[in-house]
């Protein structure tokens, strides 16, 4: 609105100044124009012409666009020349038909230099353009492991502005891949072989909406599955360590790589077989001491070698691959035990008349060290309070009387005629190790009279570094002596509880005293560094200043800070000063670096293998003793990458050993229980089967004709039961009488006889047949036929005339007779009609009944 007012004011002012009515016109501008969507910046919307009066031109800042509906910055206007102007697209925002309004209305204001102006309204309509589909994801690079089963590998994300149905295809067509035409999902159709198939494929996914097509590059790389086992780079697997190293001391740095993927060392995991002394970092392969290694203990005294199996497992995409090596550590003995002495007679009473030279006691000392040279000792001190020259100590530990023990001698009165002797034995290889070194004493008094002997004993507080007691308290004198060297780094202070008991045999009384012993620090521990005896490889063209295979040296010192370490390499092993450490001092971790380049061409360098002796000094000047120095060995091999090396490998074979071992134990009660229970079950099953078999055989009929199945009777001289003829049997036959109504007659074509028949059931009978009786038609009832076989009335043989006539009549008659009535008595002949299809079986000795009822009984 302010812009419009400003324009009107300018026009009015210029019109007043000019004093004349000049004219400015916009010519050729339509009311509405069409613009395709997504037109780029600079696209002309419409060009129009300006008409000015004589001498007039376009004022500065004009033409301009006003009153946008909706408000937008998508359009602008400018003069092309003095008489033509155009409206164009600015490019911000994008004119997308699907996301922005489709119609824009605005005014074009043109003002001349004389203040005359013109204003026209322009409507811009966006037209929808059929746009191609758009891939929403970026260009894709895929990796497929060889031997992967065929399946889906990629599905693109595609959008079509018009939401049309899309069709996908692969360009170029490759038989190893397929695509879902409706979704664009890409599949593999085979398993790839890294050695025989191409290792990379370049394809394009084409998507079309019917009118437009878009392409997306797709690069597919085949990745080899590593099936090689890890290879250990360590050439030295046997180490020697002194005993008593602190836990955490580095023993070795185990390194394994996979030949084809040597850059992925982090995928290898290390494990160590169960043991009591060594442990390994599963990710770095650093082998360290886990527990105290005492060569003098029962475990390591007889077997000082610790052998463990280290396994490197490569977590490949397939099954895990692993290799193992045997790491052997031999624990060496150090001279760390003092002689421990005992007397065969800790307390002895000697008569005053004992002769000079008599044996008083024998002192025997032992050293717990393993090596013979560390067990050697000598007696270095022999003392006695108030008894100078009275006793003597031989080199073999024998205490002998050296002068008279006269009880009346005035010199014996002050000490109550009692002498306390102290013998000191010293290790020959380390004079600091003494058996019986006195460091103090405890004094106790008893006010009871008469005085009694008092006994001293150590209650607690004497243990250190795994030893139960490093102190000894003389039971008579209360003197406190050391049994071994104290270790400041393990226990800097000891608090001893000492008990004293009087000699009252009935009611002994006791008291305790607390003694605190502070150990002063001494620089007696050398730096301990690792890994030791590591094998490294460097190329001949290695750049100076580079780290040698990432090797790092880590050191610890129990009595010196990390800032006191100094690292040097023995010059005899570091020929031409090729190697060094950075930093070289002031830290407990340092790296091995390559300092000077090799020069084999001029002959300056001739060594291809270096065994570097690294010296690590603690530089600790606070102690009176000189600094302690530790030593490690680093093996470095120089290789020329340009030389072709042929490596011959031997295929590993697996030997299977079958071991048979009898694990039966008579004490295993459940074995007997299961055996007896199984036997009882088997016996029960067998008995049941036999029972079923006998039952079956006892009920089975014998159908054979041999004599074995016939019963045989034994012939006895005396008849046990008198034989009698069996009684006569009567045969009872139940006959059902059925009265049938015959409703038709016919003449038999063979016999020319008339017979009656039932039209429903088909039953027939001769019309002239003699019937015993003709009862009324009633429901069926039962009757009984009693036939008695009479002697002398045999049945008619089959060849008799009567029998033949009966058979002939039976053959000519109907096949079924539905009416039957029987009433027979002895000596009478009556007829009976039976159905032919249901003739009863006649038992031997009875007279059969014929169909027509003409046979005789």
NORBELRA-V360064 format. One record per residue. RES is the residue in three letters. D_FIRST is the distance of its C-alpha to the first C-alpha in Angstrom with 2 decimals. Layout:
res: <RES;RES>
d_first: <D_FIRST;D_FIRST>
//
This chain:
res: <UNK;UNK;UNK;UNK;UNK;UNK;UNK;UNK;UNK;UNK;UNK;UNK;UNK;UNK;UNK;UNK;UNK;UNK;UNK;UNK;UNK;UNK;UNK;UNK;UNK;UNK;UNK;UNK;UNK;UNK;UNK;UNK;UNK;UNK;UNK;UNK;UNK;UNK;UNK;UNK;UNK;UNK;UNK;UNK;UNK;UNK;UNK;UNK;UNK;UNK;UNK;UNK;UNK;UNK;UNK;UNK;UNK;UNK;UNK;UNK;UNK;UNK;UNK;UNK;UNK;UNK;UNK;UNK;UNK;UNK;UNK;UNK;UNK;UNK;UNK;UNK;UNK;UNK;UNK;UNK;UNK;UNK;UNK;UNK;UNK;UNK;UNK;UNK;UNK;UNK;UNK;UNK;UNK;UNK;UNK;UNK;UNK;UNK;UNK;UNK;UNK;UNK;UNK;UNK;UNK;UNK;UNK;UNK;UNK;UNK;UNK;UNK;UNK;UNK;UNK;UNK;UNK;UNK;UNK;UNK;UNK;UNK;UNK;UNK;UNK;UNK;UNK;UNK;UNK;UNK;UNK;UNK;UNK;UNK;UNK;UNK;UNK;UNK;UNK;UNK;UNK;UNK;UNK;UNK;UNK;UNK;UNK;UNK;UNK;UNK;UNK;UNK;UNK;UNK;UNK;UNK;UNK;UNK;UNK;UNK;UNK;UNK;UNK;UNK;UNK;UNK;UNK;UNK;UNK;UNK;UNK;UNK;UNK;UNK;UNK;UNK;UNK;UNK;UNK;UNK;UNK;UNK;UNK;UNK;UNK;UNK;UNK;UNK;UNK;UNK;UNK;UNK;UNK;UNK;UNK;UNK;UNK;UNK;UNK;UNK;UNK;UNK;UNK;UNK;UNK;UNK;UNK;UNK;UNK;UNK;UNK;UNK;UNK;UNK;UNK;UNK;UNK;UNK;UNK;UNK;UNK;UNK;UNK;UNK;UNK;UNK;UNK;UNK;UNK;UNK;UNK;UNK;UNK;UNK;UNK;UNK;UNK;UNK;UNK;UNK;UNK;UNK;UNK;UNK;UNK;UNK;UNK;UNK;UNK;UNK;UNK;UNK;UNK;UNK;UNK;UNK;UNK;UNK;UNK;UNK;UNK;UNK;UNK;UNK;UNK;UNK;UNK;UNK;UNK;UNK;UNK;UNK;UNK;UNK;UNK;UNK;UNK;UNK;UNK;UNK;UNK;UNK;UNK;UNK;UNK;UNK;UNK;UNK;UNK;UNK;UNK;UNK;UNK;UNK;UNK;UNK;UNK;UNK;UNK;UNK;UNK;UNK;UNK;UNK;UNK;UNK;UNK;UNK;UNK;UNK;UNK;UNK;UNK;UNK;UNK;UNK;UNK;UNK;UNK;UNK;UNK;UNK;UNK;UNK;UNK;UNK;UNK;UNK;UNK;UNK;UNK;UNK;UNK;UNK;UNK;UNK;UNK;UNK;UNK;UNK;UNK;UNK;UNK;UNK;UNK;UNK;UNK;UNK;UNK;UNK;UNK;UNK;UNK;UNK;UNK;UNK;UNK;UNK;UNK;UNK;UNK;UNK;UNK;UNK;UNK;UNK;UNK;UNK;UNK;UNK;UNK;UNK;UNK;UNK;UNK;UNK;UNK;UNK;UNK;UNK;UNK;UNK;UNK;UNK;UNK;UNK;UNK;UNK;UNK;UNK;UNK;UNK;UNK;UNK;UNK;UNK;UNK;UNK;UNK;UNK;UNK;UNK;UNK;UNK;UNK;UNK;UNK;UNK;UNK;UNK;UNK;UNK;UNK;UNK;UNK;UNK;UNK;UNK;UNK;UNK;UNK;UNK;UNK;UNK;UNK;UNK;UNK;UNK;UNK;UNK;UNK;UNK;UNK;UNK;UNK;UNK;UNK;UNK;UNK;UNK;UNK;UNK;UNK;UNK;UNK;UNK;UNK;UNK;UNK;UNK;UNK;UNK;UNK;UNK;UNK;UNK;UNK;UNK;UNK;UNK;UNK;UNK;UNK;UNK;UNK;UNK;UNK;UNK;UNK;UNK;UNK;UNK;UNK;UNK;UNK;UNK;UNK;UNK;UNK;UNK;UNK;UNK;UNK;UNK;UNK;UNK;UNK;UNK;UNK;UNK;UNK;UNK;UNK;UNK;UNK;UNK;UNK;UNK;UNK;UNK;UNK;UNK;UNK;UNK;UNK;UNK;UNK;UNK;UNK;UNK;UNK;UNK;UNK;UNK;UNK;UNK;UNK;UNK;UNK;UNK;UNK;UNK;UNK;UNK;UNK;UNK;UNK;UNK;UNK;UNK;UNK;UNK;UNK;UNK;UNK;UNK;UNK;UNK;UNK;UNK;UNK;UNK;UNK;UNK;UNK;UNK;UNK;UNK;UNK;UNK;UNK;UNK;UNK;UNK;UNK;UNK;UNK;UNK;UNK;UNK;UNK;UNK;UNK;UNK;UNK;UNK;UNK;UNK;UNK;UNK;UNK;UNK;UNK;UNK;UNK;UNK;UNK;UNK;UNK;UNK;UNK;UNK;UNK;UNK;UNK;UNK;UNK;UNK;UNK;UNK;UNK;UNK;UNK;UNK;UNK;UNK;UNK;UNK;UNK;UNK;UNK;UNK;UNK;UNK;UNK;UNK;UNK;UNK;UNK;UNK;UNK;UNK;UNK;UNK;UNK;UNK;UNK;UNK;UNK;UNK;UNK;UNK;UNK;UNK;UNK;UNK;UNK;UNK;UNK;UNK;UNK;UNK;UNK;UNK;UNK;UNK;UNK;UNK;UNK;UNK;UNK;UNK;UNK;UNK;UNK;UNK;UNK;UNK;UNK;UNK;UNK;UNK;UNK;UNK;UNK;UNK;UNK;UNK;UNK;UNK;UNK;UNK;UNK;UNK;UNK;UNK;UNK;UNK;UNK;UNK;UNK;UNK;UNK;UNK;UNK;UNK;UNK;UNK;UNK;UNK;UNK;UNK;UNK;UNK;UNK;UNK;UNK;UNK;UNK;UNK;UNK;UNK;UNK;UNK;UNK;UNK;UNK;UNK;UNK;UNK;UNK;UNK;UNK;UNK;UNK;UNK;UNK;UNK;UNK;UNK;UNK;UNK;UNK;UNK;UNK;UNK;UNK;UNK;UNK;UNK;UNK;UNK;UNK;UNK;UNK;UNK;UNK;UNK;UNK;UNK;UNK;UNK;UNK;UNK;UNK;UNK;UNK;UNK;UNK;UNK;UNK;UNK;UNK;UNK;UNK;UNK;UNK;UNK;UNK;UNK;UNK;UNK;UNK;UNK;UNK;UNK;UNK;UNK;UNK;UNK;UNK;UNK;UNK;UNK;UNK;UNK;UNK;UNK;UNK;UNK;UNK;UNK;UNK;UNK;UNK;UNK;UNK;UNK;UNK;UNK;UNK;UNK;UNK;UNK;UNK;UNK;UNK;UNK;UNK;UNK;UNK;UNK;UNK;UNK;UNK;UNK;UNK;UNK;UNK;UNK;UNK;UNK;UNK;UNK;UNK;UNK;UNK;UNK;UNK;UNK;UNK;UNK;UNK;UNK;UNK;UNK;UNK;UNK;UNK;UNK;UNK;UNK;UNK;UNK;UNK;UNK;UNK;UNK;UNK;UNK;UNK;UNK;UNK;UNK;UNK;UNK;UNK;UNK;UNK;UNK;UNK;UNK;UNK;UNK;UNK;UNK;UNK;UNK;UNK;UNK;UNK;UNK;UNK;UNK;UNK;UNK;UNK>
d_first: <0.00;3.79;5.35;5.08;6.30;8.58;9.89;10.72;12.38;14.31;15.44;16.58;18.34;20.14;21.15;22.68;24.40;25.76;26.94;27.16;25.26;25.21;23.83;21.73;21.98;21.35;24.76;26.15;23.11;24.09;22.00;23.35;25.08;27.20;27.19;30.08;29.42;29.99;29.32;29.71;27.34;27.25;27.94;26.62;24.59;24.81;25.59;24.69;25.75;24.05;25.70;25.62;27.68;30.62;30.00;26.30;24.72;21.43;19.47;19.22;16.44;16.13;16.07;13.28;12.05;8.65;8.04;11.29;13.47;15.02;13.22;15.62;16.63;19.50;18.49;17.92;18.57;20.92;23.28;26.86;28.28;27.49;27.15;26.31;23.40;23.16;21.04;22.91;23.25;22.60;25.16;23.29;23.39;26.33;25.72;28.60;29.07;30.78;28.30;24.69;22.91;24.48;21.56;18.17;15.76;13.11;12.30;13.98;12.88;15.96;16.42;20.00;21.73;22.28;18.69;19.12;16.76;16.64;14.43;16.21;15.73;18.00;19.49;21.51;24.37;26.40;30.09;32.62;35.05;38.48;38.43;41.65;42.79;41.87;44.40;43.03;45.89;46.78;49.67;52.81;56.12;58.84;62.28;65.16;68.47;71.44;73.61;70.65;71.21;68.95;65.76;61.97;60.53;56.80;54.06;50.68;47.29;45.46;42.31;41.28;37.61;38.82;41.55;44.25;47.90;48.91;52.23;53.66;56.38;57.94;58.04;60.77;62.98;65.30;68.17;67.85;64.43;62.90;59.48;58.41;56.73;54.36;53.49;54.06;56.57;58.91;62.60;65.65;68.67;71.38;72.52;71.93;74.63;73.52;76.54;76.62;73.06;70.17;68.51;64.96;63.20;59.95;58.33;55.00;53.64;52.11;49.76;48.74;46.67;48.45;46.14;45.10;47.24;46.63;49.29;49.97;52.72;55.38;58.05;61.06;63.62;67.07;68.24;71.93;73.39;75.55;78.94;80.76;82.02;80.98;83.19;84.25;84.03;86.50;89.87;91.55;91.89;94.82;94.33;96.58;95.39;97.28;97.55;95.72;92.33;89.49;87.31;84.23;86.18;84.96;87.66;85.94;82.60;82.86;80.56;80.30;78.09;77.55;78.48;75.55;72.86;74.12;70.61;70.25;72.83;70.78;71.63;75.30;76.61;79.93;82.48;85.92;88.97;89.99;91.96;92.54;91.67;88.77;85.17;82.40;78.64;77.44;74.54;75.93;79.62;80.76;84.24;85.10;87.92;87.32;90.39;93.23;95.71;99.14;101.77;104.47;103.34;105.33;102.64;102.27;105.84;107.25;104.18;102.08;99.90;96.65;95.56;92.19;90.31;86.74;84.64;81.44;79.36;76.60;73.95;73.36;71.21;74.53;77.55;78.01;80.20;82.43;85.22;87.56;89.66;92.37;91.79;94.97;95.13;98.51;98.77;101.05;103.19;102.70;105.19;103.48;106.35;109.02;112.62;113.33;116.87;119.13;122.72;125.38;126.63;123.79;126.38;130.10;133.11;135.62;139.14;140.06;142.90;140.61;141.90;139.92;137.97;137.49;134.23;132.00;128.84;127.02;123.29;121.46;117.93;115.49;112.21;109.60;108.20;108.69;109.77;113.40;112.67;110.25;112.95;115.41;116.10;118.73;120.01;118.82;119.60;122.30;122.49;124.41;124.14;127.52;129.42;129.28;131.66;132.88;131.01;130.04;127.53;128.47;126.08;126.26;125.11;128.53;129.05;132.73;134.80;135.41;137.60;139.59;138.01;140.69;139.49;141.55;139.86;138.15;135.04;134.31;134.25;130.74;128.95;130.94;132.54;129.24;127.60;123.98;123.56;120.24;120.08;117.01;116.42;113.90;112.18;113.62;110.32;108.15;109.95;107.03;107.94;110.83;112.52;113.05;110.98;111.23;108.01;109.14;111.31;111.29;114.11;115.34;118.23;120.17;121.94;124.25;127.93;129.56;126.72;125.61;123.80;120.02;117.81;114.31;111.79;108.14;106.09;102.56;100.08;101.88;99.72;97.36;95.81;97.31;100.75;102.12;103.86;104.07;106.23;109.86;111.53;115.27;116.72;119.44;117.90;114.18;113.21;109.78;109.76;107.30;107.91;105.19;102.56;99.66;96.15;93.62;90.67;91.84;93.14;92.83;94.70;97.47;98.55;102.11;103.78;107.56;110.05;113.59;116.30;119.73;122.96;124.01;125.33;124.81;121.66;119.68;116.89;113.86;111.05;107.95;106.33;102.89;102.87;99.65;99.91;97.03;96.83;95.71;93.43;94.89;93.38;95.43;92.75;91.71;88.18;87.83;85.50;84.52;84.30;87.72;89.22;85.93;85.92;83.01;82.26;80.55;79.92;81.72;78.49;76.75;74.37;75.52;73.61;73.07;74.05;77.23;76.28;74.31;77.54;77.15;80.03;79.96;82.54;83.65;86.22;87.56;88.37;85.89;82.09;80.00;79.36;83.06;83.23;84.10;84.04;86.33;87.87;91.56;91.97;94.78;92.52;89.34;90.74;88.57;86.22;83.82;82.66;81.40;79.38;75.93;75.86;79.53;79.88;78.30;77.12;78.69;76.67;76.77;76.25;78.67;77.17;78.41;79.01;80.89;80.74;83.80;85.85;88.32;88.42;90.16;92.43;91.01;90.21;92.78;92.04;89.96;90.50;90.05;91.27;89.40;91.01;88.31;89.47;87.42;88.56;87.35;87.93;88.63;90.40;90.44;93.63;96.97;97.49;96.06;92.80;93.17;92.11;91.03;91.31;89.64;90.04;87.26;88.29;86.12;86.68;85.23;84.31;83.32;80.53;81.55;85.03;85.65;87.26;89.12;89.24;91.85;91.23;93.67;92.59;93.00;95.42;95.67;99.12;99.59;102.43;103.78;105.16;107.26;107.86;109.67;107.57;109.97;110.97;113.73;111.82;109.04;110.21;107.56;109.14;112.39;110.64;108.59;111.70;113.93;111.26;110.74;114.51;114.89;112.14;113.78;117.21;115.77;114.04;117.26;119.36;117.01;117.15;120.97;121.10;118.95;121.11;124.37;122.97;122.01;125.37;127.32;125.71;125.81;128.60;130.94;131.11;133.32;136.91;138.45;141.06;138.78;136.97;140.12;141.49;144.83;147.28;149.57;153.22;154.92;158.63;158.20;156.24;153.78;152.77;155.10;153.58;153.58;152.64;149.22;149.17;148.47;144.86;143.55;140.65;138.21;136.03;133.37;132.86;130.16;131.34;128.91;130.08;128.43;128.60;129.68;128.43;129.60;132.61;133.11;135.99;135.93;136.40;138.50;140.85;140.72;140.38;138.17;135.42;132.96;129.31;126.21;123.44;120.69;121.89;124.18;127.18;130.60;134.30;137.58;138.61;142.27;141.58;143.61;141.53;142.99;141.30;138.61;136.71;134.12;130.55;128.96;126.42;127.40;129.77;131.48;135.08;137.08;139.49;142.28;144.17;147.23;148.69;152.40;154.92;156.63;153.81;151.94;148.90;149.40;149.00;146.37;149.00;150.86;151.05;149.35;146.49;146.06;146.13;143.57;141.30;141.68;140.87;137.86;136.52;136.80;135.24;131.60;129.50;128.80;130.82;128.97;131.95;134.25;136.87;139.43;142.42;145.07;148.30;150.99;153.16;150.98;149.06;145.90;142.97;139.34;136.21;133.46;130.24;130.61;127.17;127.76;131.33;132.12;133.41;137.14;138.62;141.94;144.90;143.24;143.68;140.63;139.70;139.30;136.66;139.09;140.93;144.32;145.07;147.62;147.19>
//
